[in-house]
Amino acid sequence: MKAVRILLIFLIVSVFLSGCADRTAKNTEDVQKLLMKLKTYKCDVVFAVTNNKSTNVYKAKHMYKFPDKYRIEIVEPSELNGQTTIYNGGKAYIFHPKLNTYLITENFNNSLEFSSFIGAFIESFKNNGGARFKLERFQDRQCYVLEMPLEGENPYRALEKIWIDVENVIPLKAEILDKDNKVSAQVLYENFEENPKLEDSIFVIQDK
């Protein structure tokens, strides 16, 4: 019986360690494979947008479902709390509780808000055939930094960089740079949840 217990413990530990090993990105190919497997996610974000005069900081919730469903819920600042943007491959609809109606905006896929989504980065990654990689530390964690040129006519979004934690293979930070290589926006990703079940109804515009 003692031998059986030792064997069972060995098997459990082996399975656990092999699972951890599979999760660690040993090279850039591992990062690419794991990004391609990301079909849904949700997380909290801290989104800082910089212009010529100031930097505005927002706290929000992101939800994404492959291939083109996006949802942003603003938490802070308080005057924008509850503002929700939904995009499903066409137009973007912005709802504010105080107005109790949706506003429609064109060209959302050429905005900084759109670029702040990991899903948008992945689509650019697929369409452009890859990204430049380098290793860098962020918050005392070893990261792969992926760098990707962005398409579109918005001069404030020419290039995006994203920091992927090597150990857990989750995004930690992104920066969107303008045509002069200055940071237009910085995004911090928190409480990242990979491939949760997200109903399509989350991304449906309700008629008002």
Salt bridges, closest charged atoms under 4 A:
ASP44 OD1 - LYS61 NZ 3.07
GLU73 OE2 - ARG71 NE 2.69
GLU106 OE2 - LYS91 NZ 3.78
GLU123 OE2 - LYS126 NZ 3.70
GLU136 OE1 - LYS134 NZ 3.59
GLU147 OE2 - ARG132 NH2 2.43
ASP165 OD2 - ARG141 NH2 2.88
GLU175 OE2 - LYS173 NZ 3.51
ASP180 OD2 - LYS179 NZ 3.56
GLU193 OE1 - LYS42 NZ 3.94
GLU194 OE1 - ARG23 NH2 2.64
GLU199 OE2 - LYS197 NZ 3.77
ASP200 OD1 - LYS65 NZ 2.77
